[in-house]
Amino acid sequence: MTTTRPRVPAAASRPPLLTRPLLLRFVSMVGASVSFFLLLSVVPRYATTSGAGLATGALMLSTVLGELAAPCLVARYGYRVALIAGLTLLGAPALVLTVSDGMAWIVTVCLVRGLGFALTLVAGGALTASLIPAERRGEGLALVGVVSGVPSLIALPLGVWLAAHAGYGPVAVAAGVAALAAIVAVPGLPDREPTSGKPVGVLAGLRTGGLMRPGAVFATTALAAGIVVTFLPLAVPAAYGTVVAVALFVQPAASTAARWAAGRYGDRHGPARLLVPGLVLSAGGLSITAVTGSPVAVLVGVAVFGTGFGIAQNATLTLMYARVPATGYGTVTALWNIAYDGGMGVGAAGFGVLAGVTGYPSALAVTAALMLVALIPAYRDARSDRATRTSPTGVVAG
């Protein structure tokens, strides 16, 4: 006589992903994203050419500094207070941006908004991670990437278009309202999750190899992303202007699709093994893009790069969250976003100097080759068969 083993329902091993708190979190996420990206390209134009760099520099500087301080604020005051403060600091200054066109005023507004954006990133990111089941973290973070990424893709060009057709004032008000209106969803979110373990500070995170290795890999791919979005319009011959526009759409579209695929794969097989493929595809895509005189090469290159970048985005963030207790989610969010912002900034600045000496095609090829140095930390993590092993303090050892 044969017996059959009872089948376990799939739902028993795959907890629901879209819960009410996560849907409420999406509201504040979309509000912050729309508010930030509506003005990202508009404020430099409002500041005029002479002050464009100063305005953007002030915004990014205060964002990075805010990301360093935000984990402590989140640990002390909780998710809701930090998120409300971030949305307020992001939205309220936008309402008064056009009160003056003086550089001191514009820079002040950018500094305050940068701090607000940092709080929404760190507090919101940590909260989001706590709302996603660990078994579906990769897939959940991929969904979060789509929810936050699509509004940015729409808001960035929409802000420029609105400024040209309606003026700077309406765009600034719209950006302010988007952030402030999202506050209504925050009271419905959980404030503090019941957690055990010692909080993981930023300094401790910087000393932890299990966090810094994937962080270094992601910073390397972000460096290339900063180069692509900043210099591709300059590197490609002017006759191929349409190709550049298509390429700048293909790259984030490929990244979004790859984040989703990487999330599903990582949940089933582990995200650590995706670090090497993500890095190799990013470097390979950049090297193909170096053939700037060929429209086909440019489009294929940015598609390959976007795929690698999307894989790296999801795999590194998923891996870093898995290596800390819930008390360290704020620190992981801060470190990952610093790698993102810092990598893009360093890439754009350094590449400009290199391209001035070698020219754009050679500079792209050299950068792609240098990116492969990050295979060292990527390969070390990929070989680890205990990627989520924690130390007594709750952080991955070494």
DRENDO-1510 file (C-alpha; in Angstrom, 1 decimal, always signed):
<recs>
REC; n; res; u; v; w
REC; 1; MET; +0.0; +0.0; +0.0 .
REC; 2; THR; +1.3; +3.4; -0.8 .
REC; 3; THR; +0.7; +6.5; +1.2 .
REC; 4; THR; +0.8; +10.1; +0.0 .
REC; 5; ARG; +2.4; +12.9; +2.0 .
REC; 6; PRO; +0.0; +15.7; +2.7 .
REC; 7; ARG; +0.8; +18.8; +0.7 .
REC; 8; VAL; +1.5; +22.0; +2.6 .
REC; 9; PRO; -0.3; +25.0; +1.2 .
REC; 10; ALA; +2.0; +27.5; -0.5 .
REC; 11; ALA; +0.5; +30.3; +1.5 .
REC; 12; ALA; +1.8; +28.7; +4.7 .
REC; 13; SER; +5.4; +29.3; +3.6 .
REC; 14; ARG; +4.8; +32.6; +1.8 .
REC; 15; PRO; +3.2; +35.2; +4.1 .
REC; 16; PRO; +1.2; +38.0; +2.5 .
REC; 17; LEU; +3.3; +40.9; +1.2 .
REC; 18; LEU; +0.7; +43.7; +0.6 .
REC; 19; THR; -0.5; +44.5; +4.1 .
REC; 20; ARG; -2.4; +47.6; +5.2 .
REC; 21; PRO; +0.6; +49.1; +6.9 .
REC; 22; LEU; +2.8; +48.6; +3.8 .
REC; 23; LEU; +0.1; +50.2; +1.6 .
REC; 24; LEU; +0.0; +53.2; +4.0 .
REC; 25; ARG; +3.8; +53.4; +3.8 .
REC; 26; PHE; +3.5; +53.6; +0.0 .
REC; 27; VAL; +1.5; +56.8; +0.4 .
REC; 28; SER; +4.3; +58.5; +2.3 .
REC; 29; MET; +6.9; +57.0; +0.0 .
REC; 30; VAL; +5.2; +58.4; -3.1 .
REC; 31; GLY; +4.7; +61.8; -1.5 .
REC; 32; ALA; +8.4; +62.1; -0.6 .
REC; 33; SER; +9.5; +60.9; -4.0 .
REC; 34; VAL; +7.2; +63.3; -5.9 .
REC; 35; SER; +8.2; +66.2; -3.8 .
REC; 36; PHE; +11.9; +65.6; -4.1 .
REC; 37; PHE; +12.0; +64.9; -7.9 .
REC; 38; LEU; +9.6; +67.6; -9.0 .
REC; 39; LEU; +12.2; +70.2; -7.9 .
REC; 40; LEU; +15.4; +68.3; -8.4 .
REC; 41; SER; +16.0; +69.7; -11.9 .
REC; 42; VAL; +13.8; +72.8; -11.4 .
REC; 43; VAL; +15.7; +74.4; -8.5 .
REC; 44; PRO; +19.0; +74.6; -10.5 .
REC; 45; ARG; +17.2; +76.4; -13.3 .
REC; 46; TYR; +15.6; +78.7; -10.8 .
REC; 47; ALA; +19.0; +79.4; -9.3 .
REC; 48; THR; +20.4; +80.2; -12.8 .
REC; 49; THR; +23.5; +78.8; -14.3 .
REC; 50; SER; +25.9; +80.4; -11.9 .
REC; 51; GLY; +24.2; +79.0; -8.8 .
REC; 52; ALA; +22.9; +75.6; -10.2 .
REC; 53; GLY; +25.8; +73.6; -8.9 .
REC; 54; LEU; +25.7; +75.3; -5.5 .
REC; 55; ALA; +22.0; +74.5; -5.1 .
REC; 56; THR; +22.3; +70.9; -6.0 .
REC; 57; GLY; +25.5; +70.5; -4.0 .
REC; 58; ALA; +23.8; +72.0; -0.9 .
REC; 59; LEU; +20.9; +69.6; -1.3 .
REC; 60; MET; +23.1; +66.5; -1.6 .
REC; 61; LEU; +25.5; +67.5; +1.1 .
REC; 62; SER; +22.7; +68.0; +3.7 .
REC; 63; THR; +21.1; +64.7; +2.5 .
REC; 64; VAL; +24.3; +62.8; +3.2 .
REC; 65; LEU; +24.8; +64.5; +6.6 .
REC; 66; GLY; +21.2; +63.9; +7.5 .
REC; 67; GLU; +21.6; +60.2; +6.6 .
REC; 68; LEU; +24.5; +60.0; +9.1 .
REC; 69; ALA; +22.4; +61.5; +11.9 .
REC; 70; ALA; +19.0; +60.0; +11.1 .
REC; 71; PRO; +19.5; +56.5; +12.7 .
REC; 72; CYS; +20.0; +58.0; +16.1 .
REC; 73; LEU; +16.9; +60.1; +15.7 .
REC; 74; VAL; +14.9; +57.2; +14.6 .
REC; 75; ALA; +16.1; +55.1; +17.5 .
REC; 76; ARG; +15.2; +57.8; +20.0 .
REC; 77; TYR; +11.9; +59.1; +18.7 .
REC; 78; GLY; +10.5; +56.2; +16.6 .
REC; 79; TYR; +9.5; +55.9; +13.0 .
REC; 80; ARG; +6.4; +58.1; +13.0 .
REC; 81; VAL; +7.9; +61.2; +14.5 .
REC; 82; ALA; +11.0; +61.0; +12.3 .
REC; 83; LEU; +8.9; +60.4; +9.2 .
REC; 84; ILE; +6.6; +63.3; +10.0 .
REC; 85; ALA; +9.6; +65.5; +10.6 .
REC; 86; GLY; +11.2; +64.5; +7.4 .
REC; 87; LEU; +8.0; +65.1; +5.3 .
REC; 88; THR; +7.6; +68.5; +7.0 .
REC; 89; LEU; +11.1; +69.6; +6.3 .
REC; 90; LEU; +10.9; +68.4; +2.8 .
REC; 91; GLY; +7.5; +70.0; +2.0 .
REC; 92; ALA; +7.3; +73.2; +4.0 .
REC; 93; PRO; +10.4; +74.9; +2.6 .
REC; 94; ALA; +9.2; +74.1; -1.0 .
REC; 95; LEU; +6.1; +76.3; -0.4 .
REC; 96; VAL; +8.3; +79.3; +0.2 .
REC; 97; LEU; +11.1; +78.6; -2.3 .
REC; 98; THR; +10.0; +81.4; -4.7 .
REC; 99; VAL; +9.7; +84.1; -2.0 .
REC; 100; SER; +13.2; +85.1; -3.0 .
REC; 101; ASP; +15.5; +84.3; -5.9 .
REC; 102; GLY; +18.7; +85.1; -3.9 .
REC; 103; MET; +21.2; +82.4; -3.6 .
REC; 104; ALA; +21.4; +82.5; +0.2 .
REC; 105; TRP; +17.6; +81.8; +0.3 .
REC; 106; ILE; +17.8; +79.0; -2.3 .
REC; 107; VAL; +20.7; +77.3; -0.6 .
REC; 108; THR; +18.9; +77.5; +2.8 .
REC; 109; VAL; +15.8; +75.9; +1.3 .
REC; 110; CYS; +17.9; +73.2; -0.3 .
REC; 111; LEU; +19.8; +72.5; +3.0 .
REC; 112; VAL; +16.6; +72.1; +4.9 .
REC; 113; ARG; +14.9; +70.0; +2.2 .
REC; 114; GLY; +18.0; +67.7; +2.1 .
REC; 115; LEU; +17.7; +67.0; +5.8 .
REC; 116; GLY; +14.0; +66.3; +5.4 .
REC; 117; PHE; +14.7; +63.9; +2.5 .
REC; 118; ALA; +17.3; +62.1; +4.5 .
REC; 119; LEU; +14.9; +61.5; +7.3 .
REC; 120; THR; +12.3; +60.1; +5.0 .
REC; 121; LEU; +14.8; +57.8; +3.4 .
REC; 122; VAL; +16.2; +56.4; +6.7 .
REC; 123; ALA; +13.1; +56.4; +8.9 .
REC; 124; GLY; +10.9; +55.3; +6.0 .
REC; 125; GLY; +13.4; +52.7; +4.8 .
REC; 126; ALA; +13.8; +51.1; +8.2 .
REC; 127; LEU; +10.0; +51.1; +8.7 .
REC; 128; THR; +9.5; +49.5; +5.3 .
REC; 129; ALA; +12.0; +46.8; +6.0 .
REC; 130; SER; +10.2; +45.9; +9.2 .
REC; 131; LEU; +6.9; +45.6; +7.3 .
REC; 132; ILE; +8.2; +43.1; +4.8 .
REC; 133; PRO; +8.3; +39.4; +5.8 .
REC; 134; ALA; +11.8; +38.1; +6.0 .
REC; 135; GLU; +10.9; +35.2; +3.7 .
REC; 136; ARG; +9.9; +37.7; +0.9 .
REC; 137; ARG; +12.4; +40.5; +1.7 .
REC; 138; GLY; +14.0; +40.5; -1.8 .
REC; 139; GLU; +10.6; +40.6; -3.6 .
REC; 140; GLY; +9.2; +43.1; -1.2 .
REC; 141; LEU; +12.2; +45.5; -1.6 .
REC; 142; ALA; +11.8; +45.1; -5.4 .
REC; 143; LEU; +8.2; +46.2; -5.1 .
REC; 144; VAL; +9.2; +49.1; -3.0 .
REC; 145; GLY; +11.7; +50.1; -5.7 .
REC; 146; VAL; +9.0; +50.2; -8.2 .
REC; 147; VAL; +6.6; +52.2; -6.0 .
REC; 148; SER; +9.3; +54.8; -5.3 .
REC; 149; GLY; +10.9; +54.7; -8.7 .
REC; 150; VAL; +7.9; +55.2; -11.0 .
REC; 151; PRO; +6.9; +58.5; -9.3 .
REC; 152; SER; +10.5; +59.8; -9.7 .
REC; 153; LEU; +10.5; +58.9; -13.4 .
REC; 154; ILE; +7.4; +60.9; -13.9 .
REC; 155; ALA; +8.0; +63.8; -11.5 .
REC; 156; LEU; +11.5; +64.6; -12.8 .
REC; 157; PRO; +10.5; +65.5; -16.4 .
REC; 158; LEU; +7.1; +66.8; -15.2 .
REC; 159; GLY; +8.7; +69.4; -13.0 .
REC; 160; VAL; +10.8; +70.8; -15.8 .
REC; 161; TRP; +7.7; +70.8; -18.1 .
REC; 162; LEU; +5.5; +72.5; -15.5 .
REC; 163; ALA; +8.2; +75.2; -14.8 .
REC; 164; ALA; +8.4; +76.0; -18.5 .
REC; 165; HIS; +4.6; +76.3; -18.9 .
REC; 166; ALA; +3.3; +77.4; -15.5 .
REC; 167; GLY; +6.3; +79.0; -13.8 .
REC; 168; TYR; +8.4; +78.1; -10.8 .
REC; 169; GLY; +5.8; +79.0; -8.2 .
REC; 170; PRO; +3.2; +76.3; -9.0 .
REC; 171; VAL; +5.9; +73.6; -9.2 .
REC; 172; ALA; +7.2; +74.5; -5.8 .
REC; 173; VAL; +3.8; +74.6; -4.3 .
REC; 174; ALA; +3.0; +71.2; -5.9 .
REC; 175; ALA; +6.2; +69.7; -4.4 .
REC; 176; GLY; +5.4; +71.1; -1.0 .
REC; 177; VAL; +1.8; +69.8; -1.0 .
REC; 178; ALA; +2.9; +66.4; -2.2 .
REC; 179; ALA; +5.1; +65.9; +0.9 .
REC; 180; LEU; +2.8; +67.5; +3.4 .
REC; 181; ALA; -0.3; +65.7; +2.2 .
REC; 182; ALA; +1.5; +62.4; +2.7 .
REC; 183; ILE; +1.7; +63.0; +6.5 .
REC; 184; VAL; -2.0; +62.0; +6.9 .
REC; 185; ALA; -1.0; +58.4; +6.3 .
REC; 186; VAL; +1.8; +58.3; +8.9 .
REC; 187; PRO; -0.4; +57.9; +12.1 .
REC; 188; GLY; -1.7; +54.6; +10.7 .
REC; 189; LEU; +1.8; +53.2; +10.6 .
REC; 190; PRO; +3.5; +51.2; +13.4 .
REC; 191; ASP; +5.9; +53.3; +15.5 .
REC; 192; ARG; +8.3; +50.9; +17.0 .
REC; 193; GLU; +8.6; +47.2; +16.4 .
REC; 194; PRO; +9.2; +45.0; +19.5 .
REC; 195; THR; +12.9; +44.2; +19.0 .
REC; 196; SER; +15.7; +42.7; +21.0 .
REC; 197; GLY; +19.4; +43.3; +20.7 .
REC; 198; LYS; +21.7; +46.2; +20.9 .
REC; 199; PRO; +21.0; +49.0; +18.4 .
REC; 200; VAL; +23.6; +49.1; +15.5 .
REC; 201; GLY; +25.1; +52.5; +15.1 .
REC; 202; VAL; +26.5; +54.0; +12.0 .
REC; 203; LEU; +30.1; +53.7; +13.2 .
REC; 204; ALA; +29.6; +50.1; +14.1 .
REC; 205; GLY; +28.2; +49.5; +10.7 .
REC; 206; LEU; +31.2; +51.1; +9.1 .
REC; 207; ARG; +33.4; +48.7; +11.0 .
REC; 208; THR; +31.4; +45.6; +10.0 .
REC; 209; GLY; +32.7; +43.7; +6.9 .
REC; 210; GLY; +29.4; +42.0; +6.4 .
REC; 211; LEU; +27.8; +45.4; +5.7 .
REC; 212; MET; +30.7; +47.2; +4.1 .
REC; 213; ARG; +31.4; +44.5; +1.5 .
REC; 214; PRO; +28.0; +44.7; -0.2 .
REC; 215; GLY; +28.0; +48.5; +0.5 .
REC; 216; ALA; +31.3; +48.8; -1.4 .
REC; 217; VAL; +29.9; +46.8; -4.4 .
REC; 218; PHE; +26.8; +48.9; -4.6 .
REC; 219; ALA; +28.8; +52.2; -4.3 .
REC; 220; THR; +30.9; +51.0; -7.3 .
REC; 221; THR; +27.8; +50.5; -9.4 .
REC; 222; ALA; +26.3; +53.7; -8.2 .
REC; 223; LEU; +29.5; +55.5; -9.3 .
REC; 224; ALA; +28.9; +54.3; -12.8 .
REC; 225; ALA; +25.2; +55.3; -12.6 .
REC; 226; GLY; +26.3; +58.9; -11.7 .
REC; 227; ILE; +28.5; +58.9; -14.8 .
REC; 228; VAL; +25.8; +57.6; -17.1 .
REC; 229; VAL; +23.1; +60.1; -16.1 .
REC; 230; THR; +25.5; +63.1; -16.0 .
REC; 231; PHE; +27.8; +62.6; -19.0 .
REC; 232; LEU; +25.9; +60.4; -21.5 .
REC; 233; PRO; +24.3; +63.5; -23.2 .
REC; 234; LEU; +27.8; +65.0; -23.5 .
REC; 235; ALA; +29.6; +61.8; -24.6 .
REC; 236; VAL; +27.2; +60.8; -27.4 .
REC; 237; PRO; +27.5; +62.9; -30.6 .
REC; 238; ALA; +25.0; +65.7; -30.8 .
REC; 239; ALA; +23.5; +64.1; -34.0 .
REC; 240; TYR; +22.3; +61.2; -31.8 .
REC; 241; GLY; +20.3; +63.3; -29.4 .
REC; 242; THR; +17.2; +61.1; -29.7 .
REC; 243; VAL; +19.3; +58.1; -28.8 .
REC; 244; VAL; +20.4; +59.7; -25.6 .
REC; 245; ALA; +16.8; +60.4; -24.6 .
REC; 246; VAL; +15.8; +56.8; -25.3 .
REC; 247; ALA; +18.9; +55.5; -23.5 .
REC; 248; LEU; +18.1; +57.5; -20.4 .
REC; 249; PHE; +14.7; +55.8; -20.3 .
REC; 250; VAL; +16.0; +52.3; -21.1 .
REC; 251; GLN; +18.6; +52.4; -18.2 .
REC; 252; PRO; +16.1; +53.0; -15.3 .
REC; 253; ALA; +13.5; +50.7; -17.0 .
REC; 254; ALA; +16.0; +47.9; -17.1 .
REC; 255; SER; +17.1; +48.5; -13.5 .
REC; 256; THR; +13.5; +48.4; -12.3 .
REC; 257; ALA; +12.8; +45.1; -14.1 .
REC; 258; ALA; +16.1; +43.6; -12.9 .
REC; 259; ARG; +15.4; +44.6; -9.3 .
REC; 260; TRP; +12.1; +42.6; -9.4 .
REC; 261; ALA; +13.8; +39.6; -10.9 .
REC; 262; ALA; +16.7; +39.8; -8.5 .
REC; 263; GLY; +14.3; +40.0; -5.5 .
REC; 264; ARG; +12.4; +36.9; -6.5 .
REC; 265; TYR; +15.7; +35.0; -7.2 .
REC; 266; GLY; +17.4; +36.2; -4.0 .
REC; 267; ASP; +14.5; +35.1; -1.8 .
REC; 268; ARG; +14.8; +31.5; -3.2 .
REC; 269; HIS; +18.5; +31.1; -3.6 .
REC; 270; GLY; +20.1; +33.9; -1.5 .
REC; 271; PRO; +21.1; +37.4; -2.5 .
REC; 272; ALA; +24.9; +37.0; -1.9 .
REC; 273; ARG; +25.4; +35.0; -5.1 .
REC; 274; LEU; +24.0; +37.9; -7.1 .
REC; 275; LEU; +26.7; +40.4; -6.2 .
REC; 276; VAL; +29.2; +39.2; -8.8 .
REC; 277; PRO; +26.8; +39.0; -11.7 .
REC; 278; GLY; +25.4; +42.4; -10.8 .
REC; 279; LEU; +28.9; +44.0; -10.7 .
REC; 280; VAL; +30.1; +42.2; -13.9 .
REC; 281; LEU; +27.0; +43.3; -15.9 .
REC; 282; SER; +27.4; +46.9; -14.7 .
REC; 283; ALA; +31.0; +47.0; -15.7 .
REC; 284; GLY; +30.3; +45.2; -19.0 .
REC; 285; GLY; +27.4; +47.5; -19.8 .
REC; 286; LEU; +29.6; +50.6; -19.2 .
REC; 287; SER; +32.3; +49.2; -21.4 .
REC; 288; ILE; +29.8; +48.7; -24.3 .
REC; 289; THR; +28.5; +52.2; -23.8 .
REC; 290; ALA; +32.1; +53.4; -24.4 .
REC; 291; VAL; +31.5; +52.9; -28.1 .
REC; 292; THR; +29.7; +56.3; -28.1 .
REC; 293; GLY; +29.7; +56.6; -31.9 .
REC; 294; SER; +27.3; +53.7; -32.3 .
REC; 295; PRO; +23.7; +54.2; -31.3 .
REC; 296; VAL; +23.2; +50.4; -31.1 .
REC; 297; ALA; +26.2; +50.0; -28.7 .
REC; 298; VAL; +24.9; +52.9; -26.5 .
REC; 299; LEU; +21.4; +51.4; -26.2 .
REC; 300; VAL; +22.7; +47.9; -25.6 .
REC; 301; GLY; +25.3; +49.2; -23.2 .
REC; 302; VAL; +22.8; +51.1; -21.0 .
REC; 303; ALA; +20.4; +48.2; -21.0 .
REC; 304; VAL; +23.1; +45.8; -19.8 .
REC; 305; PHE; +24.3; +48.3; -17.3 .
REC; 306; GLY; +20.8; +49.0; -16.0 .
REC; 307; THR; +20.3; +45.3; -15.6 .
REC; 308; GLY; +23.4; +44.9; -13.5 .
REC; 309; PHE; +22.7; +48.1; -11.5 .
REC; 310; GLY; +19.2; +46.8; -10.7 .
REC; 311; ILE; +20.5; +43.5; -9.5 .
REC; 312; ALA; +23.1; +45.2; -7.4 .
REC; 313; GLN; +20.5; +47.5; -5.9 .
REC; 314; ASN; +18.3; +44.7; -4.7 .
REC; 315; ALA; +20.9; +42.2; -3.7 .
REC; 316; THR; +23.0; +44.5; -1.6 .
REC; 317; LEU; +20.1; +46.1; +0.3 .
REC; 318; THR; +18.5; +42.7; +0.9 .
REC; 319; LEU; +21.8; +41.2; +2.1 .
REC; 320; MET; +22.5; +44.1; +4.4 .
REC; 321; TYR; +19.1; +44.0; +6.1 .
REC; 322; ALA; +19.5; +40.2; +6.6 .
REC; 323; ARG; +22.7; +40.8; +8.5 .
REC; 324; VAL; +21.4; +43.0; +11.3 .
REC; 325; PRO; +18.5; +42.8; +13.8 .
REC; 326; ALA; +15.5; +45.0; +13.3 .
REC; 327; THR; +17.3; +47.6; +15.6 .
REC; 328; GLY; +19.9; +48.0; +12.8 .
REC; 329; TYR; +17.5; +48.7; +9.9 .
REC; 330; GLY; +17.9; +52.4; +10.2 .
REC; 331; THR; +21.7; +52.1; +10.1 .
REC; 332; VAL; +21.6; +49.8; +7.0 .
REC; 333; THR; +19.2; +52.2; +5.2 .
REC; 334; ALA; +21.6; +55.1; +6.0 .
REC; 335; LEU; +24.7; +53.3; +4.9 .
REC; 336; TRP; +23.1; +52.0; +1.7 .
REC; 337; ASN; +21.8; +55.5; +0.7 .
REC; 338; ILE; +25.2; +57.1; +1.5 .
REC; 339; ALA; +26.8; +54.5; -0.8 .
REC; 340; TYR; +24.2; +55.5; -3.4 .
REC; 341; ASP; +24.5; +59.3; -3.1 .
REC; 342; GLY; +28.2; +59.3; -2.4 .
REC; 343; GLY; +29.0; +56.9; -5.3 .
REC; 344; MET; +27.0; +58.9; -7.8 .
REC; 345; GLY; +28.6; +62.2; -6.6 .
REC; 346; VAL; +32.2; +60.8; -6.7 .
REC; 347; GLY; +31.6; +59.1; -10.0 .
REC; 348; ALA; +30.4; +62.3; -11.7 .
REC; 349; ALA; +33.2; +64.5; -10.2 .
REC; 350; GLY; +36.0; +62.0; -10.8 .
REC; 351; PHE; +34.9; +61.1; -14.3 .
REC; 352; GLY; +34.8; +64.7; -15.4 .
REC; 353; VAL; +38.5; +65.1; -14.5 .
REC; 354; LEU; +39.4; +61.8; -16.2 .
REC; 355; ALA; +37.4; +62.5; -19.4 .
REC; 356; GLY; +39.1; +65.9; -19.7 .
REC; 357; VAL; +42.4; +64.0; -20.1 .
REC; 358; THR; +41.4; +60.9; -22.1 .
REC; 359; GLY; +38.1; +61.8; -23.8 .
REC; 360; TYR; +34.8; +60.3; -23.1 .
REC; 361; PRO; +35.1; +56.8; -24.8 .
REC; 362; SER; +38.5; +56.0; -23.2 .
REC; 363; ALA; +37.3; +57.3; -19.8 .
REC; 364; LEU; +34.2; +55.1; -19.9 .
REC; 365; ALA; +36.4; +52.1; -20.8 .
REC; 366; VAL; +38.9; +52.8; -18.0 .
REC; 367; THR; +36.1; +53.3; -15.5 .
REC; 368; ALA; +34.6; +49.9; -16.5 .
REC; 369; ALA; +37.9; +48.2; -15.9 .
REC; 370; LEU; +38.5; +49.9; -12.6 .
REC; 371; MET; +35.0; +48.8; -11.4 .
REC; 372; LEU; +36.2; +45.2; -11.5 .
REC; 373; VAL; +38.3; +45.8; -8.4 .
REC; 374; ALA; +35.1; +45.5; -6.4 .
REC; 375; LEU; +35.0; +41.8; -7.5 .
REC; 376; ILE; +37.2; +41.2; -4.4 .
REC; 377; PRO; +34.5; +42.0; -1.8 .
REC; 378; ALA; +31.8; +40.7; -4.1 .
REC; 379; TYR; +33.5; +37.3; -4.5 .
REC; 380; ARG; +34.2; +37.0; -0.8 .
REC; 381; ASP; +30.5; +37.5; +0.0 .
REC; 382; ALA; +29.4; +35.2; -2.8 .
REC; 383; ARG; +31.5; +32.4; -1.4 .
REC; 384; SER; +30.1; +32.8; +2.1 .
REC; 385; ASP; +27.8; +29.9; +2.8 .
REC; 386; ARG; +26.6; +31.6; +6.0 .
REC; 387; ALA; +25.7; +35.0; +4.6 .
REC; 388; THR; +23.2; +35.7; +7.4 .
REC; 389; ARG; +25.3; +34.5; +10.4 .
REC; 390; THR; +25.2; +37.1; +13.2 .
REC; 391; SER; +27.7; +37.9; +15.9 .
REC; 392; PRO; +26.7; +38.1; +19.6 .
REC; 393; THR; +26.0; +41.8; +19.0 .
REC; 394; GLY; +23.5; +41.0; +16.3 .
REC; 395; VAL; +25.7; +42.0; +13.4 .
REC; 396; VAL; +27.4; +39.8; +10.9 .
REC; 397; ALA; +31.0; +39.1; +12.0 .
REC; 398; GLY; +33.9; +40.1; +9.7 .
</recs>
